[in-house]
Amino acid sequence: MAGIRVLGLVQFTRRNRFILTVALGIGFVDIVAPTWFDQILDYTGSNVHLQGFEEGVNLIVKTPFIIAAAIGVFLNLVLPHDRSMMDDMMFGRDSQGEMISLPRTEP
């Protein structure tokens, strides 16, 4: 309930709605299909450290609110806040509005 109350205080922009949708969507995948990650990491060796690492990763991935929070924080850090910055990122322009040309590679 506290999380829903916090969402009521957020000013929803297109960026914030996208981040919320992606984070909740992946969180709900874990609720709907709890075994979705079982085949990814399946270590059965004798190394105790690798078993502990696998259990830690599985704990993070199999807990819906942790994976949703991690993805939300990651997207919040990566996606630009300004719409013009997003347009520049999508269309390959630098900070002065000049087109960024990628170096050509010879076949």
Backbone atoms as SQL, in Angstrom:
CREATE TABLE atoms (id INTEGER PRIMARY KEY, chain TEXT, resi INTEGER, resn TEXT, atom TEXT, x REAL, y REAL, z REAL);
INSERT INTO atoms VALUES
  (1, 'A', 1, 'MET', 'N', 0.814, -1.194, 0.000),
  (2, 'A', 1, 'MET', 'CA', 0.000, 0.000, 0.000),
  (3, 'A', 1, 'MET', 'C', 0.857, 1.258, 0.000),
  (4, 'A', 2, 'ALA', 'N', 1.989, 1.208, 0.678),
  (5, 'A', 2, 'ALA', 'CA', 2.850, 2.382, 0.718),
  (6, 'A', 2, 'ALA', 'C', 3.397, 2.692, -0.672),
  (7, 'A', 3, 'GLY', 'N', 3.716, 1.643, -1.437),
  (8, 'A', 3, 'GLY', 'CA', 4.217, 1.860, -2.792),
  (9, 'A', 3, 'GLY', 'C', 3.177, 2.496, -3.697),
  (10, 'A', 4, 'ILE', 'N', 1.934, 2.091, -3.558),
  (11, 'A', 4, 'ILE', 'CA', 0.866, 2.684, -4.373),
  (12, 'A', 4, 'ILE', 'C', 0.642, 4.130, -3.969),
  (13, 'A', 5, 'ARG', 'N', 0.784, 4.417, -2.683),
  (14, 'A', 5, 'ARG', 'CA', 0.651, 5.805, -2.229),
  (15, 'A', 5, 'ARG', 'C', 1.765, 6.669, -2.828),
  (16, 'A', 6, 'VAL', 'N', 2.973, 6.134, -2.880),
  (17, 'A', 6, 'VAL', 'CA', 4.096, 6.870, -3.477),
  (18, 'A', 6, 'VAL', 'C', 3.830, 7.108, -4.962),
  (19, 'A', 7, 'LEU', 'N', 3.282, 6.114, -5.655),
  (20, 'A', 7, 'LEU', 'CA', 2.971, 6.295, -7.078),
  (21, 'A', 7, 'LEU', 'C', 1.932, 7.394, -7.285),
  (22, 'A', 8, 'GLY', 'N', 1.075, 7.606, -6.320),
  (23, 'A', 8, 'GLY', 'CA', 0.105, 8.687, -6.422),
  (24, 'A', 8, 'GLY', 'C', 0.741, 10.060, -6.329),
  (25, 'A', 9, 'LEU', 'N', 1.925, 10.157, -5.780),
  (26, 'A', 9, 'LEU', 'CA', 2.617, 11.437, -5.638),
  (27, 'A', 9, 'LEU', 'C', 3.529, 11.765, -6.815),
  (28, 'A', 10, 'VAL', 'N', 3.756, 10.797, -7.698),
  (29, 'A', 10, 'VAL', 'CA', 4.680, 10.980, -8.820),
  (30, 'A', 10, 'VAL', 'C', 3.991, 11.740, -9.947),
  (31, 'A', 11, 'GLN', 'N', 4.710, 12.714, -10.507),
  (32, 'A', 11, 'GLN', 'CA', 4.201, 13.397, -11.693),
  (33, 'A', 11, 'GLN', 'C', 4.548, 12.519, -12.898),
  (34, 'A', 12, 'PHE', 'N', 3.521, 11.971, -13.543),
  (35, 'A', 12, 'PHE', 'CA', 3.761, 11.001, -14.602),
  (36, 'A', 12, 'PHE', 'C', 4.050, 11.684, -15.926),
  (37, 'A', 13, 'THR', 'N', 5.268, 11.472, -16.392),
  (38, 'A', 13, 'THR', 'CA', 5.655, 11.892, -17.733),
  (39, 'A', 13, 'THR', 'C', 5.725, 10.632, -18.587),
  (40, 'A', 14, 'ARG', 'N', 5.991, 10.801, -19.831),
  (41, 'A', 14, 'ARG', 'CA', 6.116, 9.643, -20.717),
  (42, 'A', 14, 'ARG', 'C', 7.249, 8.726, -20.250),
  (43, 'A', 15, 'ARG', 'N', 8.348, 9.321, -19.824),
  (44, 'A', 15, 'ARG', 'CA', 9.507, 8.574, -19.343),
  (45, 'A', 15, 'ARG', 'C', 9.153, 7.782, -18.088),
  (46, 'A', 16, 'ASN', 'N', 8.496, 8.434, -17.124),
  (47, 'A', 16, 'ASN', 'CA', 8.144, 7.761, -15.881),
  (48, 'A', 16, 'ASN', 'C', 7.138, 6.634, -16.108),
  (49, 'A', 17, 'ARG', 'N', 6.200, 6.841, -17.007),
  (50, 'A', 17, 'ARG', 'CA', 5.233, 5.777, -17.318),
  (51, 'A', 17, 'ARG', 'C', 5.930, 4.584, -17.952),
  (52, 'A', 18, 'PHE', 'N', 6.901, 4.836, -18.826),
  (53, 'A', 18, 'PHE', 'CA', 7.640, 3.749, -19.461),
  (54, 'A', 18, 'PHE', 'C', 8.409, 2.942, -18.419),
  (55, 'A', 19, 'ILE', 'N', 9.121, 3.639, -17.528),
  (56, 'A', 19, 'ILE', 'CA', 9.893, 2.953, -16.492),
  (57, 'A', 19, 'ILE', 'C', 8.972, 2.124, -15.604),
  (58, 'A', 20, 'LEU', 'N', 7.856, 2.689, -15.191),
  (59, 'A', 20, 'LEU', 'CA', 6.913, 1.967, -14.335),
  (60, 'A', 20, 'LEU', 'C', 6.338, 0.752, -15.048),
  (61, 'A', 21, 'THR', 'N', 5.995, 0.899, -16.309),
  (62, 'A', 21, 'THR', 'CA', 5.417, -0.211, -17.067),
  (63, 'A', 21, 'THR', 'C', 6.407, -1.360, -17.220),
  (64, 'A', 22, 'VAL', 'N', 7.637, -1.055, -17.567),
  (65, 'A', 22, 'VAL', 'CA', 8.645, -2.105, -17.748),
  (66, 'A', 22, 'VAL', 'C', 8.932, -2.806, -16.422),
  (67, 'A', 23, 'ALA', 'N', 9.104, -2.032, -15.354),
  (68, 'A', 23, 'ALA', 'CA', 9.422, -2.626, -14.053),
  (69, 'A', 23, 'ALA', 'C', 8.273, -3.498, -13.550),
  (70, 'A', 24, 'LEU', 'N', 7.047, -2.991, -13.624),
  (71, 'A', 24, 'LEU', 'CA', 5.906, -3.789, -13.165),
  (72, 'A', 24, 'LEU', 'C', 5.671, -4.995, -14.069),
  (73, 'A', 25, 'GLY', 'N', 5.877, -4.832, -15.361),
  (74, 'A', 25, 'GLY', 'CA', 5.696, -5.957, -16.283),
  (75, 'A', 25, 'GLY', 'C', 6.623, -7.108, -15.976),
  (76, 'A', 26, 'ILE', 'N', 7.887, -6.807, -15.749),
  (77, 'A', 26, 'ILE', 'CA', 8.838, -7.876, -15.424),
  (78, 'A', 26, 'ILE', 'C', 8.554, -8.436, -14.036),
  (79, 'A', 27, 'GLY', 'N', 8.122, -7.594, -13.105),
  (80, 'A', 27, 'GLY', 'CA', 7.734, -8.089, -11.788),
  (81, 'A', 27, 'GLY', 'C', 6.552, -9.034, -11.869),
  (82, 'A', 28, 'PHE', 'N', 5.580, -8.726, -12.733),
  (83, 'A', 28, 'PHE', 'CA', 4.410, -9.592, -12.883),
  (84, 'A', 28, 'PHE', 'C', 4.745, -10.884, -13.616),
  (85, 'A', 29, 'VAL', 'N', 5.739, -10.863, -14.500),
  (86, 'A', 29, 'VAL', 'CA', 6.168, -12.105, -15.155),
  (87, 'A', 29, 'VAL', 'C', 6.617, -13.100, -14.099),
  (88, 'A', 30, 'ASP', 'N', 7.328, -12.611, -13.112),
  (89, 'A', 30, 'ASP', 'CA', 7.799, -13.496, -12.052),
  (90, 'A', 30, 'ASP', 'C', 6.644, -14.031, -11.206),
  (91, 'A', 31, 'ILE', 'N', 5.588, -13.258, -11.047),
  (92, 'A', 31, 'ILE', 'CA', 4.426, -13.730, -10.290),
  (93, 'A', 31, 'ILE', 'C', 3.631, -14.749, -11.100),
  (94, 'A', 32, 'VAL', 'N', 3.453, -14.492, -12.378),
  (95, 'A', 32, 'VAL', 'CA', 2.643, -15.365, -13.239),
  (96, 'A', 32, 'VAL', 'C', 3.361, -16.670, -13.558),
  (97, 'A', 33, 'ALA', 'N', 4.667, -16.592, -13.832),
  (98, 'A', 33, 'ALA', 'CA', 5.446, -17.787, -14.181),
  (99, 'A', 33, 'ALA', 'C', 6.639, -17.888, -13.239),
  (100, 'A', 34, 'PRO', 'N', 6.450, -18.435, -12.027),
  (101, 'A', 34, 'PRO', 'CA', 7.529, -18.434, -11.033),
  (102, 'A', 34, 'PRO', 'C', 8.750, -19.267, -11.418),
  (103, 'A', 35, 'THR', 'N', 8.649, -20.146, -12.392),
  (104, 'A', 35, 'THR', 'CA', 9.791, -20.985, -12.767),
  (105, 'A', 35, 'THR', 'C', 10.485, -20.488, -14.036),
  (106, 'A', 36, 'TRP', 'N', 10.287, -19.232, -14.404),
  (107, 'A', 36, 'TRP', 'CA', 10.823, -18.722, -15.663),
  (108, 'A', 36, 'TRP', 'C', 12.350, -18.672, -15.666),
  (109, 'A', 37, 'PHE', 'N', 12.996, -18.647, -14.518),
  (110, 'A', 37, 'PHE', 'CA', 14.454, -18.499, -14.460),
  (111, 'A', 37, 'PHE', 'C', 15.143, -19.796, -14.059),
  (112, 'A', 38, 'ASP', 'N', 14.413, -20.873, -13.885),
  (113, 'A', 38, 'ASP', 'CA', 15.001, -22.117, -13.377),
  (114, 'A', 38, 'ASP', 'C', 16.057, -22.715, -14.296),
  (115, 'A', 39, 'GLN', 'N', 15.913, -22.575, -15.587),
  (116, 'A', 39, 'GLN', 'CA', 16.837, -23.200, -16.524),
  (117, 'A', 39, 'GLN', 'C', 18.048, -22.333, -16.864),
  (118, 'A', 40, 'ILE', 'N', 18.073, -21.091, -16.415),
  (119, 'A', 40, 'ILE', 'CA', 19.167, -20.187, -16.777),
  (120, 'A', 40, 'ILE', 'C', 20.431, -20.518, -15.988),
  (121, 'A', 41, 'LEU', 'N', 20.357, -20.465, -14.666),
  (122, 'A', 41, 'LEU', 'CA', 21.495, -20.809, -13.820),
  (123, 'A', 41, 'LEU', 'C', 21.178, -22.111, -13.112),
  (124, 'A', 42, 'ASP', 'N', 21.902, -23.140, -13.455),
  (125, 'A', 42, 'ASP', 'CA', 21.645, -24.446, -12.858),
  (126, 'A', 42, 'ASP', 'C', 22.991, -25.107, -12.574),
  (127, 'A', 43, 'TYR', 'N', 23.698, -24.608, -11.560),
  (128, 'A', 43, 'TYR', 'CA', 25.018, -25.127, -11.222),
  (129, 'A', 43, 'TYR', 'C', 24.866, -26.300, -10.261),
  (130, 'A', 44, 'THR', 'N', 25.506, -27.418, -10.585),
  (131, 'A', 44, 'THR', 'CA', 25.422, -28.601, -9.729),
  (132, 'A', 44, 'THR', 'C', 26.801, -29.119, -9.323),
  (133, 'A', 45, 'GLY', 'N', 27.818, -28.295, -9.469),
  (134, 'A', 45, 'GLY', 'CA', 29.169, -28.729, -9.137),
  (135, 'A', 45, 'GLY', 'C', 29.441, -28.691, -7.639),
  (136, 'A', 46, 'SER', 'N', 30.712, -28.870, -7.278),
  (137, 'A', 46, 'SER', 'CA', 31.082, -28.937, -5.870),
  (138, 'A', 46, 'SER', 'C', 31.622, -27.620, -5.319),
  (139, 'A', 47, 'ASN', 'N', 31.724, -26.579, -6.128),
  (140, 'A', 47, 'ASN', 'CA', 32.246, -25.293, -5.684),
  (141, 'A', 47, 'ASN', 'C', 31.185, -24.563, -4.850),
  (142, 'A', 48, 'VAL', 'N', 31.464, -24.410, -3.562),
  (143, 'A', 48, 'VAL', 'CA', 30.510, -23.798, -2.638),
  (144, 'A', 48, 'VAL', 'C', 30.295, -22.326, -2.968),
  (145, 'A', 49, 'HIS', 'N', 31.333, -21.649, -3.431),
  (146, 'A', 49, 'HIS', 'CA', 31.226, -20.226, -3.745),
  (147, 'A', 49, 'HIS', 'C', 30.299, -19.998, -4.939),
  (148, 'A', 50, 'LEU', 'N', 30.435, -20.825, -5.965),
  (149, 'A', 50, 'LEU', 'CA', 29.541, -20.696, -7.120),
  (150, 'A', 50, 'LEU', 'C', 28.105, -21.057, -6.760),
  (151, 'A', 51, 'GLN', 'N', 27.916, -22.017, -5.871),
  (152, 'A', 51, 'GLN', 'CA', 26.567, -22.349, -5.421),
  (153, 'A', 51, 'GLN', 'C', 25.947, -21.171, -4.672),
  (154, 'A', 52, 'GLY', 'N', 26.732, -20.513, -3.838),
  (155, 'A', 52, 'GLY', 'CA', 26.242, -19.338, -3.115),
  (156, 'A', 52, 'GLY', 'C', 25.916, -18.192, -4.051),
  (157, 'A', 53, 'PHE', 'N', 26.771, -17.983, -5.076),
  (158, 'A', 53, 'PHE', 'CA', 26.500, -16.943, -6.063),
  (159, 'A', 53, 'PHE', 'C', 25.205, -17.233, -6.809),
  (160, 'A', 54, 'GLU', 'N', 25.024, -18.494, -7.206),
  (161, 'A', 54, 'GLU', 'CA', 23.804, -18.872, -7.918),
  (162, 'A', 54, 'GLU', 'C', 22.570, -18.660, -7.041),
  (163, 'A', 55, 'GLU', 'N', 22.649, -19.023, -5.779),
  (164, 'A', 55, 'GLU', 'CA', 21.518, -18.837, -4.878),
  (165, 'A', 55, 'GLU', 'C', 21.197, -17.357, -4.694),
  (166, 'A', 56, 'GLY', 'N', 22.233, -16.511, -4.638),
  (167, 'A', 56, 'GLY', 'CA', 22.011, -15.069, -4.524),
  (168, 'A', 56, 'GLY', 'C', 21.331, -14.489, -5.741),
  (169, 'A', 57, 'VAL', 'N', 21.802, -14.872, -6.921),
  (170, 'A', 57, 'VAL', 'CA', 21.180, -14.386, -8.155),
  (171, 'A', 57, 'VAL', 'C', 19.745, -14.897, -8.253),
  (172, 'A', 58, 'ASN', 'N', 19.529, -16.151, -7.912),
  (173, 'A', 58, 'ASN', 'CA', 18.172, -16.704, -7.955),
  (174, 'A', 58, 'ASN', 'C', 17.252, -15.994, -6.972),
  (175, 'A', 59, 'LEU', 'N', 17.753, -15.633, -5.804),
  (176, 'A', 59, 'LEU', 'CA', 16.941, -14.906, -4.835),
  (177, 'A', 59, 'LEU', 'C', 16.510, -13.558, -5.389),
  (178, 'A', 60, 'ILE', 'N', 17.433, -12.865, -6.038),
  (179, 'A', 60, 'ILE', 'CA', 17.106, -11.560, -6.614),
  (180, 'A', 60, 'ILE', 'C', 16.105, -11.706, -7.742),
  (181, 'A', 61, 'VAL', 'N', 16.319, -12.663, -8.626),
  (182, 'A', 61, 'VAL', 'CA', 15.474, -12.802, -9.809),
  (183, 'A', 61, 'VAL', 'C', 14.099, -13.381, -9.460),
  (184, 'A', 62, 'LYS', 'N', 14.027, -14.235, -8.456),
  (185, 'A', 62, 'LYS', 'CA', 12.751, -14.873, -8.127),
  (186, 'A', 62, 'LYS', 'C', 11.907, -14.085, -7.135),
  (187, 'A', 63, 'THR', 'N', 12.375, -12.935, -6.689),
  (188, 'A', 63, 'THR', 'CA', 11.589, -12.083, -5.804),
  (189, 'A', 63, 'THR', 'C', 11.066, -10.924, -6.638),
  (190, 'A', 64, 'PRO', 'N', 9.759, -10.888, -6.915),
  (191, 'A', 64, 'PRO', 'CA', 9.219, -9.925, -7.872),
  (192, 'A', 64, 'PRO', 'C', 9.527, -8.466, -7.549),
  (193, 'A', 65, 'PHE', 'N', 9.412, -8.068, -6.286),
  (194, 'A', 65, 'PHE', 'CA', 9.622, -6.649, -5.999),
  (195, 'A', 65, 'PHE', 'C', 11.090, -6.263, -6.094),
  (196, 'A', 66, 'ILE', 'N', 12.006, -7.213, -5.871),
  (197, 'A', 66, 'ILE', 'CA', 13.436, -6.884, -5.997),
  (198, 'A', 66, 'ILE', 'C', 13.813, -6.710, -7.464),
  (199, 'A', 67, 'ILE', 'N', 13.368, -7.621, -8.323),
  (200, 'A', 67, 'ILE', 'CA', 13.714, -7.498, -9.745),
  (201, 'A', 67, 'ILE', 'C', 13.047, -6.267, -10.360),
  (202, 'A', 68, 'ALA', 'N', 11.813, -5.967, -9.951),
  (203, 'A', 68, 'ALA', 'CA', 11.129, -4.772, -10.458),
  (204, 'A', 68, 'ALA', 'C', 11.852, -3.514, -9.992),
  (205, 'A', 69, 'ALA', 'N', 12.275, -3.475, -8.742),
  (206, 'A', 69, 'ALA', 'CA', 12.990, -2.306, -8.230),
  (207, 'A', 69, 'ALA', 'C', 14.337, -2.140, -8.925),
  (208, 'A', 70, 'ALA', 'N', 15.056, -3.241, -9.127),
  (209, 'A', 70, 'ALA', 'CA', 16.363, -3.153, -9.782),
  (210, 'A', 70, 'ALA', 'C', 16.232, -2.642, -11.209),
  (211, 'A', 71, 'ILE', 'N', 15.245, -3.120, -11.934),
  (212, 'A', 71, 'ILE', 'CA', 15.053, -2.668, -13.314),
  (213, 'A', 71, 'ILE', 'C', 14.585, -1.219, -13.345),
  (214, 'A', 72, 'GLY', 'N', 13.713, -0.840, -12.413),
  (215, 'A', 72, 'GLY', 'CA', 13.272, 0.544, -12.341),
  (216, 'A', 72, 'GLY', 'C', 14.406, 1.503, -12.047),
  (217, 'A', 73, 'VAL', 'N', 15.269, 1.147, -11.116),
  (218, 'A', 73, 'VAL', 'CA', 16.419, 2.000, -10.787),
  (219, 'A', 73, 'VAL', 'C', 17.375, 2.077, -11.975),
  (220, 'A', 74, 'PHE', 'N', 17.634, 0.939, -12.616),
  (221, 'A', 74, 'PHE', 'CA', 18.530, 0.934, -13.779),
  (222, 'A', 74, 'PHE', 'C', 17.993, 1.835, -14.896),
  (223, 'A', 75, 'LEU', 'N', 16.714, 1.696, -15.227),
  (224, 'A', 75, 'LEU', 'CA', 16.140, 2.519, -16.289),
  (225, 'A', 75, 'LEU', 'C', 16.119, 3.997, -15.903),
  (226, 'A', 76, 'ASN', 'N', 15.885, 4.276, -14.634),
  (227, 'A', 76, 'ASN', 'CA', 15.879, 5.664, -14.184),
  (228, 'A', 76, 'ASN', 'C', 17.261, 6.295, -14.329),
  (229, 'A', 77, 'LEU', 'N', 18.303, 5.510, -14.140),
  (230, 'A', 77, 'LEU', 'CA', 19.660, 6.029, -14.288),
  (231, 'A', 77, 'LEU', 'C', 20.079, 6.167, -15.749),
  (232, 'A', 78, 'VAL', 'N', 19.577, 5.275, -16.610),
  (233, 'A', 78, 'VAL', 'CA', 20.042, 5.230, -17.995),
  (234, 'A', 78, 'VAL', 'C', 19.259, 6.170, -18.906),
  (235, 'A', 79, 'LEU', 'N', 17.956, 6.227, -18.754),
  (236, 'A', 79, 'LEU', 'CA', 17.141, 7.031, -19.670),
  (237, 'A', 79, 'LEU', 'C', 17.290, 8.518, -19.371),
  (238, 'A', 80, 'PRO', 'N', 17.446, 9.337, -20.397),
  (239, 'A', 80, 'PRO', 'CA', 17.591, 10.780, -20.180),
  (240, 'A', 80, 'PRO', 'C', 16.284, 11.397, -19.700),
  (241, 'A', 81, 'HIS', 'N', 16.405, 12.461, -18.900),
  (242, 'A', 81, 'HIS', 'CA', 15.229, 13.133, -18.351),
  (243, 'A', 81, 'HIS', 'C', 14.592, 14.087, -19.346),
  (244, 'A', 82, 'ASP', 'N', 15.379, 14.658, -20.218),
  (245, 'A', 82, 'ASP', 'CA', 14.911, 15.669, -21.145),
  (246, 'A', 82, 'ASP', 'C', 14.498, 15.026, -22.459),
  (247, 'A', 83, 'ARG', 'N', 13.358, 15.459, -23.003),
  (248, 'A', 83, 'ARG', 'CA', 12.871, 14.874, -24.250),
  (249, 'A', 83, 'ARG', 'C', 13.837, 15.132, -25.405),
  (250, 'A', 84, 'SER', 'N', 14.452, 16.301, -25.432),
  (251, 'A', 84, 'SER', 'CA', 15.384, 16.590, -26.522),
  (252, 'A', 84, 'SER', 'C', 16.612, 15.685, -26.435),
  (253, 'A', 85, 'MET', 'N', 17.023, 15.337, -25.213),
  (254, 'A', 85, 'MET', 'CA', 18.144, 14.412, -25.063),
  (255, 'A', 85, 'MET', 'C', 17.760, 13.034, -25.590),
  (256, 'A', 86, 'MET', 'N', 16.522, 12.633, -25.355),
  (257, 'A', 86, 'MET', 'CA', 16.049, 11.341, -25.845),
  (258, 'A', 86, 'MET', 'C', 16.003, 11.350, -27.379),
  (259, 'A', 87, 'ASP', 'N', 15.515, 12.449, -27.962),
  (260, 'A', 87, 'ASP', 'CA', 15.479, 12.542, -29.421),
  (261, 'A', 87, 'ASP', 'C', 16.884, 12.481, -30.003),
  (262, 'A', 88, 'ASP', 'N', 17.819, 13.196, -29.371),
  (263, 'A', 88, 'ASP', 'CA', 19.202, 13.171, -29.846),
  (264, 'A', 88, 'ASP', 'C', 19.782, 11.765, -29.752),
  (265, 'A', 89, 'MET', 'N', 19.453, 11.055, -28.681),
  (266, 'A', 89, 'MET', 'CA', 19.956, 9.700, -28.500),
  (267, 'A', 89, 'MET', 'C', 19.378, 8.774, -29.569),
  (268, 'A', 90, 'MET', 'N', 18.105, 8.951, -29.888),
  (269, 'A', 90, 'MET', 'CA', 17.448, 8.079, -30.859),
  (270, 'A', 90, 'MET', 'C', 17.931, 8.350, -32.281),
  (271, 'A', 91, 'PHE', 'N', 18.146, 9.632, -32.611),
  (272, 'A', 91, 'PHE', 'CA', 18.463, 9.985, -33.989),
  (273, 'A', 91, 'PHE', 'C', 19.932, 10.232, -34.223),
  (274, 'A', 92, 'GLY', 'N', 20.794, 9.979, -33.226),
  (275, 'A', 92, 'GLY', 'CA', 22.235, 10.055, -33.418),
  (276, 'A', 92, 'GLY', 'C', 22.771, 11.459, -33.572),
  (277, 'A', 93, 'ARG', 'N', 22.366, 12.365, -32.659),
  (278, 'A', 93, 'ARG', 'CA', 22.885, 13.732, -32.692),
  (279, 'A', 93, 'ARG', 'C', 23.687, 14.001, -31.430),
  (280, 'A', 94, 'ASP', 'N', 24.685, 14.877, -31.561),
  (281, 'A', 94, 'ASP', 'CA', 25.469, 15.242, -30.383),
  (282, 'A', 94, 'ASP', 'C', 24.795, 16.392, -29.645),
  (283, 'A', 95, 'SER', 'N', 25.476, 16.957, -28.627),
  (284, 'A', 95, 'SER', 'CA', 24.867, 17.988, -27.785),
  (285, 'A', 95, 'SER', 'C', 24.609, 19.295, -28.533),
  (286, 'A', 96, 'GLN', 'N', 25.289, 19.541, -29.670),
  (287, 'A', 96, 'GLN', 'CA', 25.059, 20.749, -30.460),
  (288, 'A', 96, 'GLN', 'C', 24.024, 20.522, -31.564),
  (289, 'A', 97, 'GLY', 'N', 23.464, 19.348, -31.657),
  (290, 'A', 97, 'GLY', 'CA', 22.462, 19.058, -32.677),
  (291, 'A', 97, 'GLY', 'C', 23.036, 18.535, -33.978),
  (292, 'A', 98, 'GLU', 'N', 24.349, 18.356, -34.042),
  (293, 'A', 98, 'GLU', 'CA', 24.995, 17.846, -35.248),
  (294, 'A', 98, 'GLU', 'C', 24.809, 16.333, -35.338),
  (295, 'A', 99, 'MET', 'N', 24.608, 15.841, -36.550),
  (296, 'A', 99, 'MET', 'CA', 24.453, 14.402, -36.745),
  (297, 'A', 99, 'MET', 'C', 25.780, 13.696, -36.450),
  (298, 'A', 100, 'ILE', 'N', 25.693, 12.604, -35.749),
  (299, 'A', 100, 'ILE', 'CA', 26.876, 11.806, -35.439),
  (300, 'A', 100, 'ILE', 'C', 27.031, 10.772, -36.549),
  (301, 'A', 101, 'SER', 'N', 28.191, 10.768, -37.172),
  (302, 'A', 101, 'SER', 'CA', 28.413, 9.788, -38.223),
  (303, 'A', 101, 'SER', 'C', 29.258, 8.655, -37.661),
  (304, 'A', 102, 'LEU', 'N', 28.830, 7.467, -37.925),
  (305, 'A', 102, 'LEU', 'CA', 29.564, 6.303, -37.483),
  (306, 'A', 102, 'LEU', 'C', 30.706, 6.017, -38.456),
  (307, 'A', 103, 'PRO', 'N', 31.834, 5.572, -37.961),
  (308, 'A', 103, 'PRO', 'CA', 32.940, 5.274, -38.874),
  (309, 'A', 103, 'PRO', 'C', 32.587, 4.101, -39.790),
  (310, 'A', 104, 'ARG', 'N', 32.982, 4.239, -41.023),
  (311, 'A', 104, 'ARG', 'CA', 32.718, 3.168, -41.992),
  (312, 'A', 104, 'ARG', 'C', 33.725, 2.064, -41.827),
  (313, 'A', 105, 'THR', 'N', 33.259, 0.866, -41.983),
  (314, 'A', 105, 'THR', 'CA', 34.155, -0.284, -41.951),
  (315, 'A', 105, 'THR', 'C', 34.245, -0.868, -43.338),
  (316, 'A', 106, 'GLU', 'N', 35.421, -1.155, -43.733),
  (317, 'A', 106, 'GLU', 'CA', 35.648, -1.725, -45.053),
  (318, 'A', 106, 'GLU', 'C', 35.362, -3.227, -45.013),
  (319, 'A', 107, 'PRO', 'N', 34.700, -3.778, -46.039),
  (320, 'A', 107, 'PRO', 'CA', 34.395, -5.212, -46.057),
  (321, 'A', 107, 'PRO', 'C', 35.606, -6.071, -46.243);
